[in-house]
Amino acid sequence: GGGQKVQHAFLDALKIFGLGYSWGGYESLAVPVHLGDRTIAKGSYAGPLIRLQIGLEDVEDLKADIARGLAAAAAAE
């Protein structure tokens, strides 16, 4: 795949998911994940990886937002 280019395309296409971290908020968020930085439980994986925090928005809206991100990621490959 396209690695970081694909990851950025997915994140840039999101309309509902915000970008960033939260300590238990109610909004849906997305952040890029770099497992190579981990110091424990290192395993093999194929990236790019994105962590999604699912909030209280409408489920169908969230699914559509993820589909939009996946389409953008596929176009970036």
PDB file of N, CA, C and O in Angstrom, chain B, residues numbered from 101:
ATOM      1  N   GLY B 101       0.814  -1.198   0.000  1.00  0.00           N
ATOM      2  CA  GLY B 101       0.000   0.000   0.000  1.00  0.00           C
ATOM      3  C   GLY B 101       0.846   1.246   0.000  1.00  0.00           C
ATOM      4  O   GLY B 101       2.071   1.192  -0.109  1.00  0.00           O
ATOM      5  N   GLY B 102       0.181   2.352   0.122  1.00  0.00           N
ATOM      6  CA  GLY B 102       0.811   3.654   0.067  1.00  0.00           C
ATOM      7  C   GLY B 102       1.257   4.212   1.397  1.00  0.00           C
ATOM      8  O   GLY B 102       1.729   5.347   1.464  1.00  0.00           O
ATOM      9  N   GLY B 103       1.115   3.426   2.472  1.00  0.00           N
ATOM     10  CA  GLY B 103       1.601   3.852   3.778  1.00  0.00           C
ATOM     11  C   GLY B 103       0.995   5.150   4.260  1.00  0.00           C
ATOM     12  O   GLY B 103      -0.225   5.294   4.345  1.00  0.00           O
ATOM     13  N   GLN B 104       1.869   6.095   4.575  1.00  0.00           N
ATOM     14  CA  GLN B 104       1.427   7.355   5.164  1.00  0.00           C
ATOM     15  C   GLN B 104       0.519   8.148   4.222  1.00  0.00           C
ATOM     16  O   GLN B 104      -0.393   8.834   4.684  1.00  0.00           O
ATOM     17  N   LYS B 105       0.751   8.067   2.921  1.00  0.00           N
ATOM     18  CA  LYS B 105      -0.095   8.770   1.947  1.00  0.00           C
ATOM     19  C   LYS B 105      -1.538   8.273   2.039  1.00  0.00           C
ATOM     20  O   LYS B 105      -2.474   9.072   2.023  1.00  0.00           O
ATOM     21  N   VAL B 106      -1.715   6.964   2.135  1.00  0.00           N
ATOM     22  CA  VAL B 106      -3.048   6.362   2.245  1.00  0.00           C
ATOM     23  C   VAL B 106      -3.680   6.735   3.582  1.00  0.00           C
ATOM     24  O   VAL B 106      -4.863   7.066   3.651  1.00  0.00           O
ATOM     25  N   GLN B 107      -2.884   6.677   4.633  1.00  0.00           N
ATOM     26  CA  GLN B 107      -3.364   7.027   5.971  1.00  0.00           C
ATOM     27  C   GLN B 107      -3.870   8.474   5.989  1.00  0.00           C
ATOM     28  O   GLN B 107      -4.951   8.747   6.511  1.00  0.00           O
ATOM     29  N   HIS B 108      -3.105   9.380   5.432  1.00  0.00           N
ATOM     30  CA  HIS B 108      -3.495  10.791   5.402  1.00  0.00           C
ATOM     31  C   HIS B 108      -4.731  11.016   4.544  1.00  0.00           C
ATOM     32  O   HIS B 108      -5.581  11.835   4.892  1.00  0.00           O
ATOM     33  N   ALA B 109      -4.843  10.306   3.432  1.00  0.00           N
ATOM     34  CA  ALA B 109      -6.023  10.443   2.575  1.00  0.00           C
ATOM     35  C   ALA B 109      -7.284  10.037   3.331  1.00  0.00           C
ATOM     36  O   ALA B 109      -8.308  10.714   3.246  1.00  0.00           O
ATOM     37  N   PHE B 110      -7.207   8.926   4.075  1.00  0.00           N
ATOM     38  CA  PHE B 110      -8.349   8.475   4.875  1.00  0.00           C
ATOM     39  C   PHE B 110      -8.734   9.549   5.891  1.00  0.00           C
ATOM     40  O   PHE B 110      -9.898   9.940   5.978  1.00  0.00           O
ATOM     41  N   LEU B 111      -7.761  10.016   6.649  1.00  0.00           N
ATOM     42  CA  LEU B 111      -8.044  10.996   7.700  1.00  0.00           C
ATOM     43  C   LEU B 111      -8.556  12.310   7.125  1.00  0.00           C
ATOM     44  O   LEU B 111      -9.467  12.913   7.693  1.00  0.00           O
ATOM     45  N   ASP B 112      -7.994  12.762   6.019  1.00  0.00           N
ATOM     46  CA  ASP B 112      -8.413  14.027   5.414  1.00  0.00           C
ATOM     47  C   ASP B 112      -9.834  13.976   4.876  1.00  0.00           C
ATOM     48  O   ASP B 112     -10.498  15.009   4.794  1.00  0.00           O
ATOM     49  N   ALA B 113     -10.314  12.788   4.507  1.00  0.00           N
ATOM     50  CA  ALA B 113     -11.651  12.653   3.927  1.00  0.00           C
ATOM     51  C   ALA B 113     -12.756  12.629   4.982  1.00  0.00           C
ATOM     52  O   ALA B 113     -13.927  12.808   4.648  1.00  0.00           O
ATOM     53  N   LEU B 114     -12.407  12.413   6.227  1.00  0.00           N
ATOM     54  CA  LEU B 114     -13.425  12.314   7.275  1.00  0.00           C
ATOM     55  C   LEU B 114     -14.098  13.661   7.515  1.00  0.00           C
ATOM     56  O   LEU B 114     -13.433  14.695   7.574  1.00  0.00           O
ATOM     57  N   LYS B 115     -15.418  13.640   7.652  1.00  0.00           N
ATOM     58  CA  LYS B 115     -16.196  14.852   7.910  1.00  0.00           C
ATOM     59  C   LYS B 115     -16.738  14.881   9.339  1.00  0.00           C
ATOM     60  O   LYS B 115     -16.875  15.954   9.926  1.00  0.00           O
ATOM     61  N   ILE B 116     -17.047  13.715   9.899  1.00  0.00           N
ATOM     62  CA  ILE B 116     -17.644  13.641  11.237  1.00  0.00           C
ATOM     63  C   ILE B 116     -16.580  13.370  12.291  1.00  0.00           C
ATOM     64  O   ILE B 116     -16.559  14.017  13.338  1.00  0.00           O
ATOM     65  N   PHE B 117     -15.705  12.423  12.017  1.00  0.00           N
ATOM     66  CA  PHE B 117     -14.644  12.098  12.968  1.00  0.00           C
ATOM     67  C   PHE B 117     -13.685  13.278  13.075  1.00  0.00           C
ATOM     68  O   PHE B 117     -13.210  13.796  12.064  1.00  0.00           O
ATOM     69  N   GLY B 118     -13.407  13.694  14.292  1.00  0.00           N
ATOM     70  CA  GLY B 118     -12.380  14.693  14.518  1.00  0.00           C
ATOM     71  C   GLY B 118     -11.024  14.009  14.566  1.00  0.00           C
ATOM     72  O   GLY B 118     -10.943  12.783  14.633  1.00  0.00           O
ATOM     73  N   LEU B 119      -9.971  14.792  14.533  1.00  0.00           N
ATOM     74  CA  LEU B 119      -8.622  14.247  14.630  1.00  0.00           C
ATOM     75  C   LEU B 119      -8.074  14.577  16.008  1.00  0.00           C
ATOM     76  O   LEU B 119      -8.036  15.742  16.402  1.00  0.00           O
ATOM     77  N   GLY B 120      -7.653  13.563  16.736  1.00  0.00           N
ATOM     78  CA  GLY B 120      -7.072  13.822  18.046  1.00  0.00           C
ATOM     79  C   GLY B 120      -7.408  12.758  19.061  1.00  0.00           C
ATOM     80  O   GLY B 120      -8.025  11.739  18.751  1.00  0.00           O
ATOM     81  N   TYR B 121      -6.983  13.024  20.292  1.00  0.00           N
ATOM     82  CA  TYR B 121      -7.146  12.090  21.401  1.00  0.00           C
ATOM     83  C   TYR B 121      -8.204  12.610  22.360  1.00  0.00           C
ATOM     84  O   TYR B 121      -8.529  13.797  22.358  1.00  0.00           O
ATOM     85  N   SER B 122      -8.737  11.712  23.179  1.00  0.00           N
ATOM     86  CA  SER B 122      -9.726  12.091  24.178  1.00  0.00           C
ATOM     87  C   SER B 122      -9.619  11.162  25.373  1.00  0.00           C
ATOM     88  O   SER B 122      -9.186  10.017  25.246  1.00  0.00           O
ATOM     89  N   TRP B 123     -10.006  11.652  26.506  1.00  0.00           N
ATOM     90  CA  TRP B 123     -10.060  10.843  27.725  1.00  0.00           C
ATOM     91  C   TRP B 123     -11.510  10.564  28.076  1.00  0.00           C
ATOM     92  O   TRP B 123     -11.937  10.835  29.199  1.00  0.00           O
ATOM     93  N   GLY B 124     -12.272  10.026  27.135  1.00  0.00           N
ATOM     94  CA  GLY B 124     -13.641   9.619  27.417  1.00  0.00           C
ATOM     95  C   GLY B 124     -14.700  10.600  26.960  1.00  0.00           C
ATOM     96  O   GLY B 124     -15.805  10.605  27.502  1.00  0.00           O
ATOM     97  N   GLY B 125     -14.396  11.423  25.988  1.00  0.00           N
ATOM     98  CA  GLY B 125     -15.388  12.353  25.461  1.00  0.00           C
ATOM     99  C   GLY B 125     -16.449  11.624  24.653  1.00  0.00           C
ATOM    100  O   GLY B 125     -16.381  10.407  24.486  1.00  0.00           O
ATOM    101  N   TYR B 126     -17.419  12.360  24.157  1.00  0.00           N
ATOM    102  CA  TYR B 126     -18.548  11.777  23.434  1.00  0.00           C
ATOM    103  C   TYR B 126     -18.423  11.900  21.921  1.00  0.00           C
ATOM    104  O   TYR B 126     -19.275  11.386  21.195  1.00  0.00           O
ATOM    105  N   GLU B 127     -17.381  12.569  21.427  1.00  0.00           N
ATOM    106  CA  GLU B 127     -17.229  12.743  19.988  1.00  0.00           C
ATOM    107  C   GLU B 127     -16.414  11.615  19.379  1.00  0.00           C
ATOM    108  O   GLU B 127     -15.535  11.043  20.024  1.00  0.00           O
ATOM    109  N   SER B 128     -16.717  11.306  18.134  1.00  0.00           N
ATOM    110  CA  SER B 128     -15.932  10.315  17.397  1.00  0.00           C
ATOM    111  C   SER B 128     -14.625  10.959  16.949  1.00  0.00           C
ATOM    112  O   SER B 128     -14.606  12.085  16.452  1.00  0.00           O
ATOM    113  N   LEU B 129     -13.535  10.220  17.136  1.00  0.00           N
ATOM    114  CA  LEU B 129     -12.206  10.734  16.811  1.00  0.00           C
ATOM    115  C   LEU B 129     -11.402   9.684  16.056  1.00  0.00           C
ATOM    116  O   LEU B 129     -11.663   8.487  16.171  1.00  0.00           O
ATOM    117  N   ALA B 130     -10.434  10.138  15.293  1.00  0.00           N
ATOM    118  CA  ALA B 130      -9.527   9.247  14.563  1.00  0.00           C
ATOM    119  C   ALA B 130      -8.105   9.760  14.740  1.00  0.00           C
ATOM    120  O   ALA B 130      -7.859  10.966  14.717  1.00  0.00           O
ATOM    121  N   VAL B 131      -7.173   8.828  14.918  1.00  0.00           N
ATOM    122  CA  VAL B 131      -5.756   9.194  15.018  1.00  0.00           C
ATOM    123  C   VAL B 131      -4.913   8.144  14.302  1.00  0.00           C
ATOM    124  O   VAL B 131      -5.244   6.959  14.335  1.00  0.00           O
ATOM    125  N   PRO B 132      -3.827   8.567  13.654  1.00  0.00           N
ATOM    126  CA  PRO B 132      -2.916   7.591  13.056  1.00  0.00           C
ATOM    127  C   PRO B 132      -2.186   6.835  14.157  1.00  0.00           C
ATOM    128  O   PRO B 132      -1.894   7.395  15.214  1.00  0.00           O
ATOM    129  N   VAL B 133      -1.892   5.571  13.909  1.00  0.00           N
ATOM    130  CA  VAL B 133      -1.204   4.722  14.882  1.00  0.00           C
ATOM    131  C   VAL B 133       0.091   4.221  14.256  1.00  0.00           C
ATOM    132  O   VAL B 133       0.112   3.807  13.097  1.00  0.00           O
ATOM    133  N   HIS B 134       1.157   4.263  15.024  1.00  0.00           N
ATOM    134  CA  HIS B 134       2.460   3.778  14.576  1.00  0.00           C
ATOM    135  C   HIS B 134       2.917   2.710  15.561  1.00  0.00           C
ATOM    136  O   HIS B 134       3.556   3.029  16.564  1.00  0.00           O
ATOM    137  N   LEU B 135       2.601   1.464  15.292  1.00  0.00           N
ATOM    138  CA  LEU B 135       2.923   0.385  16.222  1.00  0.00           C
ATOM    139  C   LEU B 135       4.417   0.128  16.336  1.00  0.00           C
ATOM    140  O   LEU B 135       4.857  -0.507  17.294  1.00  0.00           O
ATOM    141  N   GLY B 136       5.193   0.598  15.397  1.00  0.00           N
ATOM    142  CA  GLY B 136       6.635   0.429  15.475  1.00  0.00           C
ATOM    143  C   GLY B 136       7.248   1.163  16.659  1.00  0.00           C
ATOM    144  O   GLY B 136       8.365   0.855  17.075  1.00  0.00           O
ATOM    145  N   ASP B 137       6.513   2.139  17.206  1.00  0.00           N
ATOM    146  CA  ASP B 137       6.987   2.897  18.357  1.00  0.00           C
ATOM    147  C   ASP B 137       6.755   2.172  19.676  1.00  0.00           C
ATOM    148  O   ASP B 137       7.276   2.585  20.712  1.00  0.00           O
ATOM    149  N   ARG B 138       5.979   1.098  19.645  1.00  0.00           N
ATOM    150  CA  ARG B 138       5.654   0.384  20.883  1.00  0.00           C
ATOM    151  C   ARG B 138       6.891  -0.295  21.459  1.00  0.00           C
ATOM    152  O   ARG B 138       7.776  -0.730  20.723  1.00  0.00           O
ATOM    153  N   THR B 139       6.936  -0.378  22.775  1.00  0.00           N
ATOM    154  CA  THR B 139       8.064  -1.032  23.432  1.00  0.00           C
ATOM    155  C   THR B 139       7.695  -2.407  23.974  1.00  0.00           C
ATOM    156  O   THR B 139       8.579  -3.171  24.362  1.00  0.00           O
ATOM    157  N   ILE B 140       6.404  -2.735  24.007  1.00  0.00           N
ATOM    158  CA  ILE B 140       5.957  -4.054  24.455  1.00  0.00           C
ATOM    159  C   ILE B 140       5.002  -4.628  23.422  1.00  0.00           C
ATOM    160  O   ILE B 140       4.437  -3.896  22.609  1.00  0.00           O
ATOM    161  N   ALA B 141       4.828  -5.918  23.458  1.00  0.00           N
ATOM    162  CA  ALA B 141       3.866  -6.620  22.595  1.00  0.00           C
ATOM    163  C   ALA B 141       4.007  -6.240  21.125  1.00  0.00           C
ATOM    164  O   ALA B 141       3.014  -5.963  20.452  1.00  0.00           O
ATOM    165  N   LYS B 142       5.229  -6.228  20.635  1.00  0.00           N
ATOM    166  CA  LYS B 142       5.424  -5.945  19.213  1.00  0.00           C
ATOM    167  C   LYS B 142       5.042  -7.174  18.408  1.00  0.00           C
ATOM    168  O   LYS B 142       5.463  -8.289  18.718  1.00  0.00           O
ATOM    169  N   GLY B 143       4.255  -6.967  17.391  1.00  0.00           N
ATOM    170  CA  GLY B 143       3.862  -8.059  16.524  1.00  0.00           C
ATOM    171  C   GLY B 143       3.933  -7.630  15.083  1.00  0.00           C
ATOM    172  O   GLY B 143       4.162  -6.458  14.781  1.00  0.00           O
ATOM    173  N   SER B 144       3.739  -8.566  14.206  1.00  0.00           N
ATOM    174  CA  SER B 144       3.745  -8.208  12.794  1.00  0.00           C
ATOM    175  C   SER B 144       2.388  -7.615  12.435  1.00  0.00           C
ATOM    176  O   SER B 144       1.360  -8.046  12.957  1.00  0.00           O
ATOM    177  N   TYR B 145       2.386  -6.655  11.571  1.00  0.00           N
ATOM    178  CA  TYR B 145       1.159  -6.023  11.110  1.00  0.00           C
ATOM    179  C   TYR B 145       1.429  -5.405   9.755  1.00  0.00           C
ATOM    180  O   TYR B 145       2.574  -5.153   9.381  1.00  0.00           O
ATOM    181  N   ALA B 146       0.371  -5.170   9.042  1.00  0.00           N
ATOM    182  CA  ALA B 146       0.467  -4.465   7.768  1.00  0.00           C
ATOM    183  C   ALA B 146      -0.272  -3.142   7.933  1.00  0.00           C
ATOM    184  O   ALA B 146      -1.469  -3.130   8.223  1.00  0.00           O
ATOM    185  N   GLY B 147       0.410  -2.066   7.756  1.00  0.00           N
ATOM    186  CA  GLY B 147      -0.195  -0.745   7.957  1.00  0.00           C
ATOM    187  C   GLY B 147      -0.688  -0.184   6.656  1.00  0.00           C
ATOM    188  O   GLY B 147      -0.611  -0.868   5.636  1.00  0.00           O
ATOM    189  N   PRO B 148      -1.175   0.988   6.641  1.00  0.00           N
ATOM    190  CA  PRO B 148      -1.234   1.916   7.754  1.00  0.00           C
ATOM    191  C   PRO B 148      -2.389   1.595   8.708  1.00  0.00           C
ATOM    192  O   PRO B 148      -3.374   0.967   8.320  1.00  0.00           O
ATOM    193  N   LEU B 149      -2.250   2.032   9.951  1.00  0.00           N
ATOM    194  CA  LEU B 149      -3.280   1.783  10.954  1.00  0.00           C
ATOM    195  C   LEU B 149      -3.854   3.102  11.448  1.00  0.00           C
ATOM    196  O   LEU B 149      -3.149   4.106  11.554  1.00  0.00           O
ATOM    197  N   ILE B 150      -5.147   3.079  11.750  1.00  0.00           N
ATOM    198  CA  ILE B 150      -5.839   4.250  12.280  1.00  0.00           C
ATOM    199  C   ILE B 150      -6.706   3.793  13.440  1.00  0.00           C
ATOM    200  O   ILE B 150      -7.443   2.815  13.324  1.00  0.00           O
ATOM    201  N   ARG B 151      -6.620   4.497  14.553  1.00  0.00           N
ATOM    202  CA  ARG B 151      -7.446   4.191  15.724  1.00  0.00           C
ATOM    203  C   ARG B 151      -8.705   5.046  15.649  1.00  0.00           C
ATOM    204  O   ARG B 151      -8.634   6.264  15.487  1.00  0.00           O
ATOM    205  N   LEU B 152      -9.854   4.393  15.771  1.00  0.00           N
ATOM    206  CA  LEU B 152     -11.133   5.097  15.776  1.00  0.00           C
ATOM    207  C   LEU B 152     -11.751   5.030  17.160  1.00  0.00           C
ATOM    208  O   LEU B 152     -11.861   3.954  17.747  1.00  0.00           O
ATOM    209  N   GLN B 153     -12.151   6.172  17.678  1.00  0.00           N
ATOM    210  CA  GLN B 153     -12.954   6.237  18.900  1.00  0.00           C
ATOM    211  C   GLN B 153     -14.366   6.567  18.447  1.00  0.00           C
ATOM    212  O   GLN B 153     -14.598   7.606  17.829  1.00  0.00           O
ATOM    213  N   ILE B 154     -15.304   5.688  18.752  1.00  0.00           N
ATOM    214  CA  ILE B 154     -16.681   5.871  18.309  1.00  0.00           C
ATOM    215  C   ILE B 154     -17.451   6.642  19.368  1.00  0.00           C
ATOM    216  O   ILE B 154     -17.499   6.240  20.530  1.00  0.00           O
ATOM    217  N   GLY B 155     -18.046   7.742  18.962  1.00  0.00           N
ATOM    218  CA  GLY B 155     -18.794   8.595  19.872  1.00  0.00           C
ATOM    219  C   GLY B 155     -20.292   8.352  19.787  1.00  0.00           C
ATOM    220  O   GLY B 155     -20.739   7.252  19.460  1.00  0.00           O
ATOM    221  N   LEU B 156     -21.056   9.384  20.084  1.00  0.00           N
ATOM    222  CA  LEU B 156     -22.514   9.274  20.173  1.00  0.00           C
ATOM    223  C   LEU B 156     -23.241   9.759  18.924  1.00  0.00           C
ATOM    224  O   LEU B 156     -24.464   9.895  18.947  1.00  0.00           O
ATOM    225  N   GLU B 157     -22.530  10.019  17.850  1.00  0.00           N
ATOM    226  CA  GLU B 157     -23.182  10.448  16.617  1.00  0.00           C
ATOM    227  C   GLU B 157     -24.011   9.299  16.034  1.00  0.00           C
ATOM    228  O   GLU B 157     -23.876   8.150  16.453  1.00  0.00           O
ATOM    229  N   ASP B 158     -24.859   9.624  15.073  1.00  0.00           N
ATOM    230  CA  ASP B 158     -25.702   8.620  14.421  1.00  0.00           C
ATOM    231  C   ASP B 158     -24.827   7.549  13.758  1.00  0.00           C
ATOM    232  O   ASP B 158     -23.866   7.863  13.056  1.00  0.00           O
ATOM    233  N   VAL B 159     -25.174   6.297  13.990  1.00  0.00           N
ATOM    234  CA  VAL B 159     -24.380   5.172  13.483  1.00  0.00           C
ATOM    235  C   VAL B 159     -24.277   5.202  11.962  1.00  0.00           C
ATOM    236  O   VAL B 159     -23.199   4.968  11.414  1.00  0.00           O
ATOM    237  N   GLU B 160     -25.361   5.480  11.283  1.00  0.00           N
ATOM    238  CA  GLU B 160     -25.329   5.500   9.815  1.00  0.00           C
ATOM    239  C   GLU B 160     -24.428   6.623   9.303  1.00  0.00           C
ATOM    240  O   GLU B 160     -23.739   6.456   8.296  1.00  0.00           O
ATOM    241  N   ASP B 161     -24.430   7.756   9.988  1.00  0.00           N
ATOM    242  CA  ASP B 161     -23.536   8.857   9.605  1.00  0.00           C
ATOM    243  C   ASP B 161     -22.071   8.454   9.788  1.00  0.00           C
ATOM    244  O   ASP B 161     -21.226   8.766   8.949  1.00  0.00           O
ATOM    245  N   LEU B 162     -21.780   7.762  10.885  1.00  0.00           N
ATOM    246  CA  LEU B 162     -20.409   7.308  11.135  1.00  0.00           C
ATOM    247  C   LEU B 162     -19.971   6.287  10.095  1.00  0.00           C
ATOM    248  O   LEU B 162     -18.842   6.337   9.606  1.00  0.00           O
ATOM    249  N   LYS B 163     -20.863   5.360   9.756  1.00  0.00           N
ATOM    250  CA  LYS B 163     -20.541   4.357   8.733  1.00  0.00           C
ATOM    251  C   LYS B 163     -20.276   5.024   7.391  1.00  0.00           C
ATOM    252  O   LYS B 163     -19.360   4.626   6.671  1.00  0.00           O
ATOM    253  N   ALA B 164     -21.069   6.032   7.050  1.00  0.00           N
ATOM    254  CA  ALA B 164     -20.866   6.748   5.788  1.00  0.00           C
ATOM    255  C   ALA B 164     -19.533   7.498   5.804  1.00  0.00           C
ATOM    256  O   ALA B 164     -18.846   7.569   4.786  1.00  0.00           O
ATOM    257  N   ASP B 165     -19.172   8.054   6.955  1.00  0.00           N
ATOM    258  CA  ASP B 165     -17.902   8.770   7.065  1.00  0.00           C
ATOM    259  C   ASP B 165     -16.723   7.814   6.894  1.00  0.00           C
ATOM    260  O   ASP B 165     -15.752   8.142   6.212  1.00  0.00           O
ATOM    261  N   ILE B 166     -16.806   6.641   7.507  1.00  0.00           N
ATOM    262  CA  ILE B 166     -15.746   5.635   7.354  1.00  0.00           C
ATOM    263  C   ILE B 166     -15.655   5.178   5.902  1.00  0.00           C
ATOM    264  O   ILE B 166     -14.557   5.012   5.370  1.00  0.00           O
ATOM    265  N   ALA B 167     -16.805   4.974   5.258  1.00  0.00           N
ATOM    266  CA  ALA B 167     -16.806   4.576   3.842  1.00  0.00           C
ATOM    267  C   ALA B 167     -16.150   5.651   2.980  1.00  0.00           C
ATOM    268  O   ALA B 167     -15.414   5.333   2.046  1.00  0.00           O
ATOM    269  N   ARG B 168     -16.413   6.929   3.291  1.00  0.00           N
ATOM    270  CA  ARG B 168     -15.790   8.038   2.550  1.00  0.00           C
ATOM    271  C   ARG B 168     -14.266   7.995   2.735  1.00  0.00           C
ATOM    272  O   ARG B 168     -13.514   8.191   1.781  1.00  0.00           O
ATOM    273  N   GLY B 169     -13.826   7.740   3.959  1.00  0.00           N
ATOM    274  CA  GLY B 169     -12.392   7.635   4.225  1.00  0.00           C
ATOM    275  C   GLY B 169     -11.749   6.477   3.490  1.00  0.00           C
ATOM    276  O   GLY B 169     -10.660   6.614   2.931  1.00  0.00           O
ATOM    277  N   LEU B 170     -12.427   5.327   3.491  1.00  0.00           N
ATOM    278  CA  LEU B 170     -11.893   4.151   2.793  1.00  0.00           C
ATOM    279  C   LEU B 170     -11.802   4.387   1.290  1.00  0.00           C
ATOM    280  O   LEU B 170     -10.844   3.957   0.648  1.00  0.00           O
ATOM    281  N   ALA B 171     -12.803   5.072   0.725  1.00  0.00           N
ATOM    282  CA  ALA B 171     -12.773   5.374  -0.709  1.00  0.00           C
ATOM    283  C   ALA B 171     -11.595   6.294  -1.034  1.00  0.00           C
ATOM    284  O   ALA B 171     -10.910   6.104  -2.039  1.00  0.00           O
ATOM    285  N   ALA B 172     -11.367   7.285  -0.181  1.00  0.00           N
ATOM    286  CA  ALA B 172     -10.238   8.195  -0.400  1.00  0.00           C
ATOM    287  C   ALA B 172      -8.908   7.455  -0.264  1.00  0.00           C
ATOM    288  O   ALA B 172      -7.972   7.711  -1.022  1.00  0.00           O
ATOM    289  N   ALA B 173      -8.825   6.544   0.697  1.00  0.00           N
ATOM    290  CA  ALA B 173      -7.600   5.761   0.885  1.00  0.00           C
ATOM    291  C   ALA B 173      -7.337   4.873  -0.322  1.00  0.00           C
ATOM    292  O   ALA B 173      -6.198   4.758  -0.775  1.00  0.00           O
ATOM    293  N   ALA B 174      -8.385   4.247  -0.844  1.00  0.00           N
ATOM    294  CA  ALA B 174      -8.231   3.380  -2.016  1.00  0.00           C
ATOM    295  C   ALA B 174      -7.775   4.187  -3.229  1.00  0.00           C
ATOM    296  O   ALA B 174      -6.963   3.713  -4.024  1.00  0.00           O
ATOM    297  N   ALA B 175      -8.297   5.405  -3.371  1.00  0.00           N
ATOM    298  CA  ALA B 175      -7.913   6.253  -4.499  1.00  0.00           C
ATOM    299  C   ALA B 175      -6.467   6.731  -4.378  1.00  0.00           C
ATOM    300  O   ALA B 175      -5.828   7.041  -5.383  1.00  0.00           O
ATOM    301  N   ALA B 176      -5.955   6.790  -3.152  1.00  0.00           N
ATOM    302  CA  ALA B 176      -4.590   7.279  -2.927  1.00  0.00           C
ATOM    303  C   ALA B 176      -3.530   6.208  -3.148  1.00  0.00           C
ATOM    304  O   ALA B 176      -2.344   6.525  -3.234  1.00  0.00           O
ATOM    305  N   GLU B 177      -3.943   4.939  -3.241  1.00  0.00           N
ATOM    306  CA  GLU B 177      -2.960   3.853  -3.409  1.00  0.00           C
ATOM    307  C   GLU B 177      -2.333   3.879  -4.775  1.00  0.00           C
ATOM    308  O   GLU B 177      -1.488   3.038  -5.082  1.00  0.00           O
TER     309      GLU B 177
END
